[in-house]
Amino acid sequence: MPKNIFVLGLDELGLDTLRELPDADRYRFHQLFTFAELQQGEEIHLEALIEEATRRLESFSGTVDAVVGYWDFPVSSMVPILSRRFGLLSSTLESRVKCEHKYWARLEQRKVIDEYPPFTAFDPFDDEEVAAIDLPYPYWVKPVKAFSSELAHQVDDAEGLRRAVAVIREKIGRVGKPFEYVLRQVDDLPPEIAELGGVACVAEGMVTGELCTVEGYSRNGDIAVYGLFDSITYPETPSFLRFQYPSGVPDHLQERMRDISERIIRQVGLDHSTFNVEFFWDADADQVTVLEVNPRHSQSHGPLVTYVDGLPNHKLMVDLALGEKPHLPRGEGPYDCAAKWFLRHFVDDGVVTRVPTDEEVRALEQRIDGTKIKVLVSEGDRLSELHDQDSYSYKLAELFIGARDHEELIEKYERCVDALEFAYE
């Protein structure tokens, strides 16, 4: 009988990707909430979401064989909580929170590595703690839990810190308060982390270099890395322009990042899970620095791995959830390189007055081979009210493109941008 796999936040792109699995007839994929139900809105009612998910799973007439997800919070926390309730295979909640709580993660990292920036935790609502941050400008301030660089700010002086903290105070509760619920579910939470809580921040020293992400998985204590992805930003901004696969990082630095990733994953005890570790790397200085650790694979990388290797990294998520040995082919895809591009709008605010129609998008995908386009905004959207945005720009669309080489990759993207018509006022 096919295995029933419930996917938190399953979207159209994710379902299409899962259906590309060669043994897809072995599974039945079920949507457990839409992405919008999980992450959008003024508040994330995590406890209510978990109870509703429990009700839906208990009322399912067949077997519940796995609960999985490839999104960030709250999905990353809901997977182990629901899996434990239903006796399913998953990593522990504690090991995931050790990755996702930015301050706890740094405390764990410094036990086994030296490649991390200076850091300190603070309460953004305590003026004395904010004033006591002892890091040289410039540095970053960010919530201990956020996603997609939301509420992360580079501060260059005291006035910049004041402005950043004002924004954080206004919006940190949306993720911070439900994250506090997660912290209360962790057995033996260290007193230092319990006292700090989820509505808190971390300040981290600046690190320069290029961005690279290591992806891998852990099973029964064995840790494997299967790919490295370059993260390339728009010029003069921290906003991502594209994720590119395979990586162009020098081999010896790739090997160093693999070793550091394995040490961190072993230290936090993450098992039966995919993961990704984000790094800054500096070829001139011959050094790498850990940016953050995520207890999940990146859904953004799924189509890229398919373009190059022939199967999506979602395959590993499914294998691990069912207790099967993970496997991905190498170099068996139709393209030699691939990228996920982010089409962004760099303004303070505005209202969207036109987006490409579905017909225009489908025609463009057919005209340019190896292209998938996902429009993220709708007519009437006010940019400043969109969620899941960084602090410097607004995402309008995501483009997944496969190509023979980097030149063709860029050429295809530019053709798409020229054809996609957005308007604002």
N, C-alpha and C positions, 0 to 999 in steps of 0.2 A: 504494500500500500504506500502511496506517496506520503512523504513527511509534511506535516503542516507547520509552516514557519511563519511566525507573526513578526512583521517588520514595523517598528515604531517610526512613524513619519514617512511611510513608503510613498514616494511620488512617482510621476510618470517616467522620468528619466531613470530612477532607481529600478522600477519594474522592468523597463526595457533592458536595462543592464543585466538584471538577474535572469531574464528570459534568454540571454545569450549563453548561459551556461550549457555545456554540451550534454549534461545529464539533467536538464531542467524538468524533464518529465517525471523525475523522482520526487519533485517537490510541489507543494501548493503554497504560494506566497499570499499572505493575507495582510491587508493594511490594518494596522493598529493605530488609529488616529492619522489625520492628515498633518503635514508639516505645519500648516497654519494653526491648527488646533493646539499644537505642542509649543510653538515658539513665538507666535505673533500675538499681539494684543498688549494692553497696558500692564497686565500682570500674568505671571505664570503660576497657576494654581496647582502646584506639583502634587500635593497630597490628594487632591480631588482627582487628578489625572491617574494616579496610581490606583485609586479605588475603582475608578471607572474601567480602567484596563483590566483589573482583576475581575470585575463583574462580567466583562465581555469574554474573557478567556474561560471563566467558569461556565458560562452559558453556551460555549461552543460545543456542537454536537459530536465532533470528532476528537482525536487526540491532539494535545498541544505538545509539539515535539521540540520547539525552540522559540525563544524570543530574542530578536537581534535588532541592531540599529547601527547606522553609520553616521548619525548626526551628533553634534556636540550637545551640551546641556539643553534640556533636561533628559534627552534620550540616553546619554552616556551614564547617567545615574539610574534611570528607570530599568535598564536592562538587567543589572545584577539584583536589584530589589525584586523585580517580578520573577526572575529566574529562580531566586531562592524560595519565593513563595510557592512555586510550582515544581520544585525539585529538578530544575533544568540545569544544564552545564553552562557555567559562566565564570568569569573572573569575580573576585570578591569586591564588595563595595569599598572596603577600606583601601585596597590596592588602587582602585580607580581614583578615589578622592586624593590619595597621595600624589597622583599625577596632576589632578586638575586644580587643587588648591595651590595657587601660585607660591604662597609662602611655605606651606608644608612641603611642596615639591622641592624648593630650594634647600630646605633643611635636610631632606633625604639625599639630594644630589651631592651636597658637600661631604657626606659620609664616604663617598666612593670615587668622586672625581674632583678635579680642580678647575674644570673648564666652565665656569659660570661667572656672571657679573656680580659686583657688590650689591647687596640688597638689604632692605629693612622693611618691616611691616609698620603700618600706622592706621589709626582711626581717622577717616576723613572728616568726621564730625567733631573732632577734638582739635581746636586751634593750636593748643600747645604741642600736641604730637605732630601736627603738620609742620609747625615752625621748627621742630627739633630734628627734622630729616637731615641727616649728616652725610650728604653726598654732594660732590661738586657738580655744578651745572655744566652742561645739560644732562638731564636724566629723564627716565620714564616713570610715570605714575599710572597705575592700573588697578582695577578691582582684583581681589584674590580669586574671583571667579567671574569670567566674562567669556564671550566668544566673538570670533571674527574681528578682533581688535576693537570691539565696542568699548568706549569709555577709556581707551588707552591714549595718553597724551604725553608728548615730549614737552618738557618744561625747560626753558632756557634762562629763566630768572624768577625772582619772587613774584612778580606780577603774573607771569605765565602760570606759576603754581597756583596762585589765587584763582585765576580763571578756570583752570582745570579742575580744581577741587569743587568749585561752585557747580560745574556741570555734573561731576560725579555725585555730589550730594543729591542732586535733583533726580538722577536716574538709576543709581546703584541698587536701589531696593528691588527693581524688577527681577533681577537674577539673584541678587544677594540674599533676599528673604527666603525664597524657595531653596536656595543652597544651604541655608541654615537648617532647614528641615532635613536635608540629606546628612548634614554633619551629625544631627541627633540620632540617626540610624546606624552610625558607625560604632562598632564595639571598641571599647578601650581607646577613645579619642584622647590624644595627648592633652594635658591641661593647657598648655600654651596655645594650641589650636582651638580648643573649646572656648577659652577666654577671648581670643581674637574674633571668632565667629566668621560668618559669611559675608556680613556687610562691612567689609574692611578692605584695605588697600595694601599694595606693596610698591615701594619705590626701588628702581633698579638702575644701576649705572649704564651709561651708553656703551654700546658695542658696535663697532664698524665692520663692514664686510658684506659679502653676498649671502643670500639665504638659500639653504638647502634642507630638504626634509628626508629623513631616513624612515622607510616603512618596513615593518616586519611583523612577526607573530611569535607568541610563546605558547608552548603546549607541553604539559607534563615536565616543566622545568627546562625544556630545550628551547632556545631562542634562535630565531632565524631572521635575517634581513634579506628581503627580496628586491628592493629597488631604492634608488635615490632620485629625488625630484628637485629641480632648481626652481626657486621662487624669485621672480624678477619683478621689480617695482617700477612704477611710472617715474620718469626722471624727476629728481629733487623732491620726491614725496615718499612716505612709507606705504602708500597704497599699492596693492598688488596689480600688476599688469597681466602676468601670466604665470602658471605653473607649467614647467616643461620637463619632459621625460624622453630619454634618459638624461641623467645629470652630466654636466661637463666639468665637474670638480676633479682636480688632479687625483690620481689613484691613491697616493699615500694619505691624502686627507680624507678620502672616502673610507679607507680602512680605519683611520682613527675615529671617524664618526660612528662606524659600525661598532667598534669596541666600546666606546663611551655609551652608546645606546644600550648595548647588552648589559653593561654594568648597572645602569640606572634601572632597567626593567627587572633585573634580578634583585636589586636592592628594595624596590617597592613591592615585590612579590606579585607582580602582574602575571597571571597565568591563564591559559585558555582564552586568549584574546589577541586580536590584532593591535598594533600600536603605530604611532608615528612620533618621531622626535625631530623638532625643528632646530636648526643650527644657523649661526653666522659663521662664515669662513673667510679667512683673509690669506690669500696666497702669498702676498709679499711678506707678511709677518709669520707665515707658516703656522697658523693657529686656528682653532675652532672654539666656539663658545655655544653652550646650550641656551636656546631661547625658551622652549617649553616642551612638555611631554603630553601627548594625548593618548588615552587608553582606547583607541579605536583607529581603524584605517580611515583614510580620507575618501569620502564619496566623490570628491573632485577628481581624484586620480583614477577612478574606475574606468572611464572611457579611454584614458590615455594608455593604461596598461593593456586594454583590449586592442587598441590601434597598433601597439608595438609588439606585445607578447602573445596576443590571441585570445586571452581570457581576462575578465575583470578581476580586480583584487577582492571584489565581493565574494568570490569563490572561497577564499580563505575564511571569511566570516562564517559562511554557511558550514564549511567543513568542521571548524572548531566547535560551533554550537551543537553539532550532531555527534561530536566525539570522534570524527574521522581524521585521518592524517591529511594535512593540507598539502596541496600541490598546485603550482603554477608553471606553465611552460615558459620558455624564454625565446624571444625573437621569432615567434611564429605568427605574428600579426601582419597585416598588409602594408604597414608603414614603418619607416625607420625612426621616426620621432613624432612627438605629439605634444599638444599644449592645451591647457584650459585658459582662455583669455577672459579678462574682465573689462567690459565696456563701461566706463564710468563718466559721471558728470561732476565737475569740480566747481561748485558754486555754493553759496551760503544756503540758499533755499530756492524753491520754485514749485510750480504746479505742472504736472505732465499734461500736455494737451494732445499729443499724438504718440502712438507706439506702432511698430510694424504689425501688420495683420498676420493671422495664422497662415493665410494663403501666401503672403509675401515671404514669410519665413520658410515655409515648405518649398517654395519655388527656388529660393536661394540655396537651401540644402541640397536640392537635386542638381542645381547648376554647378556647385562647387563640391566635388567628391570629398569624402572624409570629413564632413562638417555636420555638427549638431548645434542648434542654437536654442537657448532658453531665455525668453524675455522675462524680466523680473518685476517690471512696473506696469501699471495700467493707467489709462486716461483718467484724470482727476486726482491721482495720487499727489499728495504734498510731500516733497522729498524729505523734509525735516521730520516727518512722522513715520518714515520707513524704519523698520527694525532690521537687525542684523547688518548694520553698516559700520564702517570704521569712522574715525573722528575727522576725516579729511575729505571724504568724497561719498558719492552715492552710486551704488551698482545699478546699472540699467539692464544689462544682459550678460549672459555667460555663453562663450563659444568654445566648443570642443572641436579641435582640428587635428587631423593626422596628415603627415607629409613625408616626402622622400628625404628632405634635408631642411635645415633652418631657413634657408632663403625662401623655399616654397611655403614653409610654415608662416612666415611673415607676409608673404604676398597674398596668401589665401585670406589671412585675417584682414588685411587692408581692403581687399575686395568686398568682404562682408561688411565692414564698417561703412564703406561708401554706399552700400545698398540699403543699410538699415536706417530708416528715417524716424527719428525722435524729435519732438518739439516740446517747448516749455514756455511758461510765462510767469 
